[in-house]
Amino acid sequence: MSDFSNWTRLAEQAAEIENDLFVKYDVKRGLRNADHTGVLVGLSNIGSVSGVQKVDGVNVPAHGKLTYRGIDIKDLAEGYLTEKRRGFEETVYLLLFGKLPSRDELERFAEYMKEQRSLPEYFTKDIILSFRGKDIMNMLARSVLALYTTDDNADDISTENILRQSVSLIAKFPTLIAHAFHGMRYHYMHKTLVIRHPRLDLSHAENFLYMLKGANRYTPLEVEILDLALVLHAEHEGGNNSSFTVHVVSSSQTDTYSAIAAAIGSLKGPLHGGANSEVMAMMDNIKRNIKNWADEKEIEEYLAKILRKEAYDRSGKIYGMGHAVYTLSDPRAVVLKKKAREVAIEKNRLDEYNLYDAIERLAPKVFHEIKGEKVIAPNVDFYSGFVYCMLDIPVAVYTPMFAMARIAGWCAHRLEEMISAKRIIRPAYKTLAEDASYIPLTQRK
């Protein structure tokens, strides 16, 4: 056995804790209660998420609800869509400042955001293109940390300075992501290097599509649904893994760049930000193996094979179905699905959309028959990957786009932690190791 194989075995033995000990000491793994709700670890005015309601003291499945500063996400989306406006800038304002802006406030804030889009001189060349990488999330985290070096007041944790840094980072994320993608495409796919500078005459969402794809390579409906996707992903309550990471790291009173880079590291994990890529891979497999997409019996039979670990990746999972909080429905999926149908019609992909719809309807039934599972419904990732695919956005950009939206929530949570919490987060771990005596080196076996 090689040294490293032996070290690996020792490390695994040292790290292993028996499952029944978590029950014995009432340790809530993943900070989850027995009823799957999250352990209450903080207070927030920013976002709320619910998927159950109390009936006679018992949690009963309910249609999901997501609010930003108390406003239902469905009402927020319907409000600006009805007025034929873009909503992400308004959503950022709402999350950071706790209220909807007036027309004048929105225009001034949107203009300020536009002014912050450009990167420091030579930053793209020296940081993004020179320090090449195959993963855009990693490149994004590196870029955020590098921006620390360009900020003369990087460690100033006054509210005004944190706010300045926050808006600057929110505005710069599309530029960082687009430039990182084109750098990766150039270095590893041997494509022509194209770097487009941000435009001040475009909305946040359209500017990203322009930098990623070029002028006249997207439609107004594409801009509309991307903007909607950004709004729907901007916040999801303080307990989601990346937002909680912001709270934990910010509680040490570190700088904004370190806190946001840590959140990116959290979102990069496949159990958090990479779910829509998993859905797309699964759907590609389903489309190859189901001959008639309109045959619901055939769809049911193949879903059953997936659940029985007989098909696809043999994991027994139907990706995009179910959520840690939502039960009967994910409000983000409900809103996105409606607009996705419009894009599917525009792109002549309605048959594919109908396949998604059929899986949404049939998967809960198959789950119940095979696994006796609790009530499940599609989460936002079930449709977001399909939307991005219809927009011809590369899979490598899916999770970075999640970060491009969620940074709005991250920054709001950082401000709340710094202003209100004022105590370093330091939960307890019970140590199971028994006292041991030190053995001199000459006496060890």
N, C-alpha and C positions, 0 to 999 in steps of 0.2 A: 504494500500500500504506500502510495506517495505521501510526502509530508502534507501536501495540501488536502488530499483526500482524508487523511487522518485528522487534520485540523478542522475540516468541515464536519466530520462526525462528532468531534468534541464540542464544536460550537452548537450544533443541533441539540446535543444532549444537555448542554448548559442552558440553552434557551427554552427548552420544552417545559411546559407547565400542564399538569393533568387537567382535563376539562372539569372534573367533578370538584376541583378546588375552587373554581370560580363560583360554583353554586354554594359550596360550603361557607365561603366568606362573603357571600352576597355581593360579589364584584360584578358590576354591570358592564359587560364587554361592549365596546363600541359606544359607551355611554348611552346604552339603550335599556329601558325598563322591560319587565317581563311582557308587557302588552305591546312592545315594539315602539312605544313612544320614546322620545328623547329625554334624557335626564335633564332637569332644569338647571342650567349653569349660569344664566345671566338674564338681564333685562334689556329690551330694545324697543325703540320707537320706529324702526325702519321698515321691516317686512314681517309678514306673518304667513304661515303655511298651515293648513288644516285639511284632514282627510277623513275625520270621524266626528261624531257628535255623541254626547253623553245622553243615554236613555236609562233611567232608573239606576244611575251610577255605573253603567256599563258602556264601553266604547262601541258604537255601532257605525259601520261604514257609511260614509256620506260623500256627496260630490265634492271634489276638491275645491278649495278656495285659496287664492294667493292675493295678498294686498301689499301695495307699496304705500307707506305712510297712511294706512287706513283705507286707501282707495282700491277697490276691486280691480284686478288686472284686466278683466274683461271690459269694464267700464272705461278704464284708461285707454285701452287699445281702440275701442269703438269710438271714443271721443275724438281722437286726432284723425283716425281713418275717415270718419264721417266728414270732417272738415278738410279732407284731402291734403293733410300735412304729414310731415315726418315726425316721429315721436321720440326718437332716442335722446335728442338734446333736452327735450322737455322732461323726460324720465330722469336723466342725470340731475337736472335742477331739482326735481322733486325729491330724489333720494338724498342729495347733499344738503338741501336747505329746508326740507320738511313741508314744502307747500308748492302748489302749482304756480308757475310764473304768469304774470300778466303778459300781454303781447310785447310791450316794450322791454320787460325784463328778459323774456325769452330771446328776443332779437339781439339784445346786448350780450347775453350769455353765450348764445350760439356764435356770435362774431368773435368773442374772446376765445372760445374753443378753437375756432378755425385758425386764429393767429398762433396757437400753440402746436399746430400739427407738424411743423418742420423740425427736423433733427438738427443738432449742433453741426457746425461745419466739419466735414471729413468723417462724421460719425459712421455713416453708412459704409464708407470705404475702409476705415481703420478698425471698426468694431464688428460690423455685420458681415462684410465680404471677406475680410482678412481672416477672422476667426470663424472659418466655415463650420457648418454643422449639418447633420442629416435629420435633426429633429427641431422643428420650429419652436416648440415650447421651450426647449433648452436654450435656443438662440434668443428667445424673448426674455427669459430670465436673466441671461448674461447681459443683454442690452439694458435692461432695467438697472442692474447693478452698475453697469458702466456709466449710466446717466448720473449716478451719484457723484462721479468724479467731475462732472461738468457743472455741478450746482455749488455755487459759492456759499450757500446756506443749507447744505445737505442735512446737517444734524440739528437744525433749529426745529424744535417740536412745538412751537407756538401754533395756535389754531390757524392764524392767517397764513403761516408758511406751509403747514400741512395741506391747507386748502389749495394754495398756489401749486404745490407739487402734485396734488391729486388731479386737478383739472388738466395740468400739463401732461401727466401720464395717460389719462383717459383720451386726450386728444391725439397723443403720439402713438398709441397702440396700433391703429390701422397702418400707419407708416412703417413701424417696426416690423409688423407681420408681413406686409406686402414685400418689403425689401428683403427680409429674411427668406421668404419663399423664392423670390427670383434669384437670390444668391445660391440657395440650395439647388435650384433648377439648373443654374449655370455650372456649378461645380460638379454635381453628381449625375445630372441627366444630359450634360453636354449640349444644353440649349443656349440660344443667344441670350446674353445678359441684357435685360431691359429694366431700367430703374426710372419709375415715374415719380415726379415730385408731387406732393399734395396740392390740390387746387382749392382756392378759397371761395369759389363760387358754387361749390357742391355741398350737399348735406353730408353728415358723418358717414352714413351708409353708402351713398353714391360715390363719395370720394374713395372709399375702400374698393368698391368694384372697379372704379377707374384705375387706381394704382395696381390692382391685381390683374385686370383683364384688358384695359385700354379703352379709349373713347369709342363710342358707338358699338360696343360689344355686349351691351346689356339693354334691357327694356325698362320702361317705367315700372312695370309690374314687378320685375326682379328687384328694383330698388325698394319698392314698397314692402315686399315680403322679407327682404333682408333686414330692413329697418324694424319690422315687426319682430323678427327673430331676436334681434338685439334687445328690444324692449322686454321680451318674454324671458330672456336669460339674464337680465341685469341684476336681479336680486332674488334670493330665495331663503330669507331668514338667517339669523346668525349662527344656526347650528350646522349648516352644510359645511363640509370638511374644509373647503378653502376659506370661507368667511370666518370660521372658527379659528383657523390658522392665523388669520389677520389679527383676531382678538388676542390670541395667545402671544404672538410675537410682539404686537404693539404694546401689550401690558408691561413689557420690559423697558418701554420708552425708547426703543430703537428708532432708527430713521425710517422714513416712508419707503424708500427704495428697497430696504431689506425686508420690510413687511410684505410688500407687493411681490417681490421675488419669491418669498416663501409661499405665498398663496398660489403663484404659478406652479411651483413644485408640487403642491397638493393637487391642483386641477389636472396636472399631467398624468396622475395615476389613473389607470384604466377603470378603477371602481368609481371614479368621480367624473372626469371630463371626457373620457374616450368612448362613452357608450354608443354615440351615434355612429361611429365607425364600425363597431361591432354589429349594429343593426344592418348597416349597408352590406357587410360581408355575408351575413346570414341571408339577407334578401336576395343577393346574387345567387346564392346556393339554391334557395327556394325557386327562383325563376328558372333556373336550369333544370330542376328536377320535377316541376309540375308542368305537365304538358298543356293543360287547359286551365288558364288562370281564372276562368269563370265557373269552373266546376268546384263547388264548395265541398263536395264529398272528398274529392282528391286533395283539396287543401287541408281538410281535417285530418285525413290519413297521414299526410306528410308531417303536419304539426305533431301528431301523435308519435311518429318515428323520432322526431327531434327530442320530444320530452322523454321518450324511453331510451335515449342515448344511442339510437340506432342510425341517426343521420346527422348531417352537418358536422359539428366539432365534437360530438359525443359528450357534451357537457350537461345535456338535459335541460338547457335553458333556451327560452324563446326571448331573445334580446329585445329590449324596448317595451316589454310587458311587465307591469308591476313597478312599485315605487316604495321607498322606505316610509313615506308619510301618506301619500294619496292612496285611496282605495277604489271608489267607484269611478273616479275620473281625475285626470290631471288637467287643470284649467288651461295650462299653456298648450297642451296638445289639442284641446278643443278649439282654441282660437287659431292655432297654426294650421290645423287640418282644413279649416274652412278656406283660408287663403291659398293653401297648397293646391286645392282643387282648381282654382282659377289659373294657377301657373301650369298645372298639368294639362289643362285645356289649351293654353297658349303654346305649350311645348309638344302638343300631340302625344301626351303620355297618360291619357285618361285610363287606359287599360291597366297600366301599372298602379295608378292611384287606386283603382277599384280593387286591385289585389291587396294593397295595404288595408283598405277598408274591410275587406273580407276577413283578413287575418285578425284585425282588431275585434271583429264580432265573434269569430269562431274560437280564437285562442282561449278565452275564459272558460268556454264550455269544455274544451279538450283538457285544460288544466284541471278542472273539477273532476272530470271522469277518470283521469289517470293519477293525479296526485292528491285529489281532495283538497286542493289549495283554497286559501281564503279568496275573497273577491279581488280580482285584479283588473287593471285597465291599462291601455297604452300610456307610457309617459312621453314627455316632449321629445325625447331622443328618437322615438319610433318614427316621427315624421320629419324631424329637423334634418337628418341625413339625406332623406329623399329630396327635401327642398334644396339643400346645397348642391346635390347632384344635378337637379334640373337647372340650377344656375351655373353649371359647369365649373364649380369650385372644387379644386383638388382635395382629396381626402386628407392630405397632410395639413390642410388649413382648418379643418373642422374644429378641433379642440382649441387652437389659437383664437378662432372666432368666438368661441365660448368665453375665453379670457377677455377678448375685446369688449364683450358685453358686461361680464361679471365684475370687471374692475370698477364699474360705477358703484356696485354694492359694496365691494371691498373697501373703497375709500370712505363710504358713508360709515361703515362699521369701524374703520380705524379712527375716524373723528369721534365717534361715540365712545369708544374704548378710552381714548386719550382724555376726553373731556369729563366723562362720568364715572368710569370704573375706578381708576386711580389706585389699583392694587395689582401687583404681579400675579398672574394666574399660576397657581402652584397646587394642583390636586395631590392626593396621597396615593402611594402604591404600598401594598402590604408585602413585606419581605418574607419569603418562605425559607430562605437559607438559614440553617442552624449555625450557631457559633462554632468556629473551628479554630484549631491552634495552628500557629505558623510553624512550618517544618523547615529546618535549615536545609540548604541546597544539598549538602553532602549526605543527608539522610533520606532524600526523596528517591522513589523508585522510577 
